[in-house]
């Protein structure tokens, strides 16, 4: 397994936001984590990224204990998060944001990868000198994903990539997610649109009130009666 978490728990004060969950992600997989608002999905990603401390449990990434890796070292080791709300550097240009995504690298292929990002997201190339804060929501999401990919992640964690975007832009974003997954990047996807998440992923976890209540192949969960009633409006 590329990523393993056992009894992962996160608490805010006296509130247990994540209550001892187990996660496994194999190299090359696209795994979805779905659930209602407040279920603990974003908290889980932030804990895996090292942004939030664990109140219990243990985990490993690429065979290394996560407890031994501070947040910046997790990025260096290939564990990269695209946060909810995109988090682009608003006062930097698109090109400068992409450079920031490669700050951990000292190889000679950064320029090549920037061109690869422009091929993946042609809108960014057209606006590469434009300040990120002036982009549309969809363009900022593209930039956030491209910036993360500049770090050459082994595991790319995406937090609500469709949030607030028009349907046509969502379609474009998810086509890119499929393409990146097809190129071999492992992805952990948190997505409010459960049908879309289950359609694009191979496996999925269902999270409710800080706990994993269902897990399995996405093709099975999308036909599960409880999932249909709770998340698919059926």
N, C-alpha and C positions, 0 to 999 in steps of 0.2 A: 504494500500500500504506500502511496505517495504521502498521504495525510491520514493520521489516525488520532482520534480524540476519544478518551475514555472518561466518562462521568464528568464532563466539562460543566462547571457551574460558575455563574457570575452573579454577584449580588450588588445592588445599589442600596447602601444603608442596610435596612432590615428587609429589603425586598429582594427575593431571589428571582432575577429576571430569566436566568437559564438554570435549570434544575437537574443537572447531572445527565447530560446527553452523550450518546456515543455516535461518532461519525467516522466513516471510512471512505476514502476516495482513492481509487487506483489511477495510476498514470494513464493519461489519454482519455479519461472519462469526462463526460459533461453531466454533472449532478445538480439537480435543482433542490432548493429548500423553500417550501411554500408554507403559507399560513396567514392568518389574519393580522392586521395591524396590532402591534403590541405583543406578538407571540414570542419574541426574543430572537428573531432572525438576524437583524442588524447587530444586535449585541453579540451574537455568536460569531459573526464575521470579524467584528472589532476585537474580540478576544483572541481569535485565531491569528489576527494580524499583530497582536501585541499592544494594541491601543488601549484595551481595557484589561485589568488584572483578573486572573482566575481566582475564584474563591474556593475552588476544589477541582480535582481531576488531574489528568495528565494527558500529554499528547506528543506526537512526533511528526516531523516533516522531513521527508527524504532520509529517514533513518536517524535524525538528530532530535533530541528532546527539545520541545519548544521552550521549556523552562530555561534552557541554556542559550536561547537566542533572543536578544533584545529586538525591538521592532525594526531598526535599520538593518540588522543582520538577517532578519527574516526576508527582507527585500533582496539583500545580496544573495541569499540562498535560493531565491526564486519564488517566494510567497508574496504576491502582490495584490493589493486591494484597490478596486475602483469604487470610491465611497458613494453612498446615497447623496444626491445633490451635486455630484460631479467633482466639486472641489478644484476647479481649474484655477490657475494663477491669473486673476482677472486683469492685472496691469502688465502682464507679459504677453507677447505675441504668440501666435500658434507655434511658430518655429522655436521660440524660446521655451515654451511649455514642453515641446518634444525633447529639447536639449535637457531640460530638468528631469525628464523621465529616464534619461540615460546617465544620470549623475554618478551612479555606482560603477559605471563601466570605464575601462581604460584600454579597450581593444580598438582596432582600426576600422570597425565596421559600423560606427554610429551613423555616418552620413548615408551609407547604404540602407540602413534600417529606416532612416527618416524618409527616404524616397519610397521605401516599401509601405510606410504608413500613408504617404500621399497617394499611392496606388490603391490602397485599401479604402481610403477615405478621400476621394477626389475633391470634395468640397473644401477640405482643409488646405489642399495645395493651392486652390484658387485664392484663398484668403490668408496665406501663410504669414503675411506681415501685419495682419489685423489683430488688435488686442482681444484676448480671449473673453474679456468681460462684455464685449459688444456682440458676441455671437448669439445665435438663437439657442434655445434649449437643446435641440437636436444636434446642432453643431458642437455645443459644449460636451454633450455625451460622447460624440465621436472623438473629440479631442482627449477627453478623460481616458477613453479606452486606448487610443493611440499612444498616449503618454505612458500608460501602464505597460503596454506591449514593448515600448522602448527599453524596458528593463529586462526583456527576454524572460518572462516568468515561466516557471515550471507549473505553477498553479495560479490561475487568474481568478480572483474572487470579484464578482460583479454584484453590486447592491442596488436593486431596483433600477435597471437601465432604461425601462420604459416609462418611468414616472413623469407625468406631465407632458408627454410628447404626443403629437398628432399620429393617427394610425399609420399613415404612409411612412413617417419617420421611424416609428416602431418597427415596421416591416423591414426597413433598411438596416436598422440596428441589429435585429435578430438574424437577418441574412448574414451579416458580418460575424455575429457570434458563431453561427454554423460554420462559416468559412474558417475562422480561427481555430475552432475545435477540430475541423477536418485537417488542419495543418499540424495537429498533434499537441496543441496546448490544452492542458487539463483545466477544466472550468468548474467552479462552484458558483451557481447562480441563485441569488435571492430575487424573487420576482412576485409582485402582487398579482399579476395576471397569471393565475394558476394554469389555465388552459394553454397559454402560450409556453409557459415553463415546462409543462409536461409534454408538450408536442416536440420541443427542441431537445430535451434531455433524454439520456438513457435510463437513469435511475433518479429517484426522488425521495426526499424525506418530508413528512408533514409535521409541522410544529404547532403545538397549541399550549398556551400558558407556560412557556418555558420548557416544555417536554416534547420529545419525539413520540408521536402517537401512531404513525404509520410509516412504513418504509418499503421500497420495492421497486421493480421495474416501472418506469413511467407509463408504459403501454398498459400495464395492469391498473395502476392507480387512477388513470384517467377514466377508467370504466368502473371504479369502485363506487358503490352506492353512497357511502358516507362522504367521499371526496366530491362526488357530483352534487350532493345536497348542500354541502358547506361552502364549496369554492367555485363550482362551475355553473351554479344557477339552474340546476336540473332537479 
